[in-house]
Amino acid sequence: MKIITLNKTNLSDLAELSIGKRVRYIREHLQKECGNAFSGKSVANRIKLFSQSTLTTIERDKSKDIPSKVLYAISKDFGADLDMFFDDYYQYSTYETVELTPPLYIEDTHKESESEAEQTEDQYDSEINPLLENEYTIKTMVSKVASNQDEQLTFIFKSRVKYSEQHLFYLLSQIINQMNTLDASIEPDLTEGSLESIRLARDYINHGKTSLHAFPWYFSEDKLVMDNQSYEKAIRYTEHLMKGLKNQDTKGEDQNE
């Protein structure tokens, strides 16, 4: 696996750019480190969703709208977090360096005779063990949940400073209390038997420390892969839903006639 690092200066440069110019900046950084595997032509040929001229149009900010599937494909090819192309990432991020892991350089080193644990042991080696830390940047995510339990992510926000366990406890208790209060204001019958926010927040904090099989840590590179795969499936599912809605509208028009 080949890892390309963006340092603090790179991230400061990216923060000042538009989406298209961020694409160009990251691609040219990869080209400098990896050679012509990341020329505009090579990237376009790998992704197959656009031509080199279209990529050039995007990188020069002459494209009025970049389809989400195109931006996702570019981020996946670069081994970058999709959020890196948007302003919020730089406004709220506390990272001083970011690692890019282009799939082009991810080698399959697995051997049939090795166990899964042995295969990943070297991959997870790091000087940092999150279990030894006591302050963390907090990421809050909000989703809308449909009646069939489908979800649409609507909000992501990262803290700009690191929170202690006590700070996290305050945050969770406030979130739970606000949700309970809003629920009760909409449905007054829910006032009785409402979950006690302080107790529940304390329980969650405790579970995060003691129930590590139920609340495991995600390896950052694996999490990026999972998020990208989930996003790709979500795009396909959303297109399926939109197609069904369009078919339903067409059917309704035919019946009206």
C-alpha positions in Angstrom: 0.0 0.0 0.0 1.3 3.4 -1.0 0.3 6.3 1.3 0.6 9.9 0.1 0.6 12.6 2.8 -0.8 16.1 2.6 0.8 18.4 5.2 -0.5 21.4 7.0 0.6 23.8 4.2 -1.2 21.6 1.6 -4.4 21.7 3.7 -4.1 25.5 4.1 -3.8 25.8 0.3 -6.8 23.6 -0.3 -8.9 25.5 2.2 -8.7 28.6 -0.1 -9.7 26.8 -3.3 -13.0 26.0 -5.0 -14.2 22.4 -5.5 -12.8 22.0 -9.0 -9.4 23.5 -8.1 -9.2 21.2 -5.1 -9.6 18.3 -7.5 -6.7 19.6 -9.6 -4.5 20.4 -6.5 -4.9 16.9 -5.1 -4.5 15.2 -8.5 -1.3 17.2 -9.2 0.1 16.4 -5.8 -0.5 12.7 -6.5 1.0 13.1 -9.9 4.1 14.7 -8.4 4.4 11.8 -5.9 3.3 8.9 -8.2 4.1 10.0 -11.7 1.8 9.8 -14.8 -0.6 7.3 -13.1 -2.3 10.5 -12.0 -2.2 12.5 -15.1 -5.5 13.9 -16.2 -5.7 11.3 -19.0 -4.9 8.4 -16.7 -7.5 9.4 -14.1 -10.2 9.9 -16.7 -9.3 6.5 -18.3 -9.6 4.7 -14.9 -12.8 6.3 -13.8 -14.6 6.1 -17.2 -17.3 8.5 -16.2 -15.8 11.5 -18.1 -13.2 12.4 -20.7 -9.9 14.2 -20.0 -11.4 17.4 -21.4 -14.3 17.1 -19.0 -11.9 16.7 -16.1 -10.0 19.7 -17.3 -13.2 21.7 -17.4 -13.9 20.6 -13.8 -10.4 21.5 -12.6 -10.6 24.9 -14.2 -13.9 25.7 -12.4 -15.7 26.0 -15.8 -18.3 23.3 -14.9 -21.4 24.8 -13.3 -22.4 21.5 -11.6 -20.3 18.4 -10.7 -22.5 15.3 -10.4 -22.1 13.7 -7.0 -21.2 10.3 -8.6 -18.4 12.0 -10.5 -17.0 13.7 -7.4 -17.3 10.4 -5.5 -15.5 8.5 -8.2 -12.7 11.1 -8.2 -12.3 10.9 -4.4 -12.3 7.1 -4.5 -9.6 7.1 -7.2 -7.5 9.6 -5.1 -8.0 7.6 -1.9 -9.3 10.7 -0.3 -12.3 11.5 1.9 -15.1 12.9 -0.1 -15.5 15.7 2.4 -12.1 17.1 1.4 -13.7 18.8 -1.6 -16.1 20.9 0.6 -15.5 24.0 2.7 -16.8 22.5 6.0 -13.9 20.0 6.0 -11.4 22.8 6.3 -13.4 25.1 8.5 -13.9 22.5 11.3 -11.0 20.1 10.8 -8.2 20.0 13.3 -6.0 17.7 11.2 -2.4 18.8 10.5 -1.8 16.1 8.0 -4.0 13.9 5.9 -3.1 10.6 4.3 -4.3 9.6 0.8 -4.5 5.9 0.0 -5.1 5.5 -3.7 -6.6 2.1 -4.5 -4.2 1.9 -7.4 -1.5 1.1 -4.9 -3.3 -1.1 -2.6 -1.7 -4.5 -3.1 -3.3 -7.8 -2.2 -0.8 -9.4 0.2 -3.2 -11.9 1.7 -2.1 -15.5 1.7 -4.6 -18.4 1.9 -2.6 -20.0 4.7 -2.8 -17.0 7.0 -5.6 -16.2 9.3 -7.6 -13.0 9.0 -6.0 -11.6 12.2 -2.5 -12.4 10.9 -3.3 -10.7 7.6 -4.3 -7.4 9.2 -1.8 -7.2 12.0 0.8 -5.3 10.1 -1.8 -3.0 8.5 -3.0 -1.8 11.9 0.5 -1.1 13.3 0.6 2.5 14.6 2.4 4.6 17.2 -1.0 5.9 18.3 -3.4 3.8 20.3 -6.8 5.5 20.7 -7.4 3.5 23.9 -4.7 5.5 25.6 -6.1 8.9 24.7 -8.5 10.9 26.9 -9.4 13.8 24.6 -11.1 13.5 21.2 -12.4 15.5 18.3 -16.2 14.9 18.2 -18.2 14.3 15.0 -21.9 14.7 15.3 -24.1 13.2 12.6 -27.9 13.6 12.0 -30.0 11.4 9.7 -33.6 11.4 8.7 -35.1 7.9 9.1 -38.1 6.8 6.9 -40.9 4.6 8.1 -39.1 1.6 6.6 -35.9 2.5 8.5 -34.1 3.8 5.4 -31.8 6.7 6.3 -30.7 9.9 4.6 -27.7 11.7 6.2 -28.6 15.4 6.5 -25.9 16.9 8.7 -22.3 16.3 9.8 -20.4 18.6 12.1 -17.0 18.2 13.8 -15.8 20.0 16.9 -12.9 22.4 16.4 -11.3 21.4 19.7 -10.8 18.2 21.5 -13.3 17.1 24.1 -12.7 15.2 27.3 -14.9 12.3 28.5 -16.7 14.9 30.8 -17.3 17.2 27.9 -18.7 14.3 25.9 -21.0 13.5 28.8 -22.3 17.0 28.8 -22.9 16.9 25.0 -24.7 13.6 25.1 -26.9 14.6 28.0 -27.9 17.8 26.2 -28.7 16.1 22.9 -30.8 13.5 24.7 -32.6 16.1 26.7 -33.3 18.3 23.7 -34.7 15.4 21.7 -36.9 14.3 24.6 -38.2 17.9 25.1 -39.0 18.2 21.4 -40.7 14.8 21.3 -42.9 15.8 24.3 -43.7 19.2 22.8 -45.0 17.4 19.6 -46.6 14.5 21.4 -47.5 15.5 25.1 -48.3 11.9 26.0 -44.6 11.1 25.7 -43.8 13.3 28.8 -44.4 10.4 31.1 -41.8 7.7 30.9 -39.3 9.9 29.1 -35.7 8.7 29.2 -33.6 10.4 31.8 -30.9 12.2 29.9 -28.1 12.2 32.5 -28.4 8.5 33.3 -28.6 7.6 29.6 -25.6 9.7 28.7 -23.6 8.3 31.6 -24.5 4.7 30.4 -23.3 5.4 26.9 -20.0 6.9 28.1 -19.5 3.8 30.3 -20.3 1.4 27.4 -17.8 3.2 25.2 -15.1 2.4 27.7 -16.1 -1.1 28.9 -18.1 -2.7 26.1 -15.5 -2.5 23.3 -17.1 -5.4 21.3 -20.4 -3.6 21.2 -18.8 -0.1 20.7 -15.6 -0.9 18.7 -13.0 1.5 17.3 -12.9 1.7 13.5 -9.5 1.7 11.8 -9.4 5.0 9.9 -8.5 3.5 6.5 -11.1 0.7 6.8 -13.7 3.3 7.8 -12.9 5.4 4.7 -13.3 2.3 2.5 -16.6 1.4 4.2 -18.0 4.9 3.9 -17.1 5.0 0.2 -18.7 1.6 -0.4 -21.8 2.7 1.5 -22.0 5.9 -0.4 -21.8 4.1 -3.7 -24.6 1.8 -2.7 -26.7 4.7 -1.5 -26.3 6.5 -4.9 -27.6 3.3 -6.7 -30.5 2.9 -4.2 -31.4 6.6 -4.5 -31.4 6.3 -8.3 -33.7 3.3 -8.0 -36.1 5.2 -5.7 -36.1 8.2 -8.2 -36.9 5.8 -11.1 -39.8 4.3 -9.1 -41.1 7.7 -8.4 -40.9 8.7 -12.0 -42.7 5.5 -13.1 -45.4 6.2 -10.5 -45.9 9.8 -11.8 -46.1 8.5 -15.4 -48.7 5.9 -14.4 -50.7 8.5 -12.6 -50.7 10.8 -15.7 -51.9 7.8 -17.9 -54.8 7.1 -15.5 -55.8 10.8 -15.5 -56.0 10.7 -19.3 
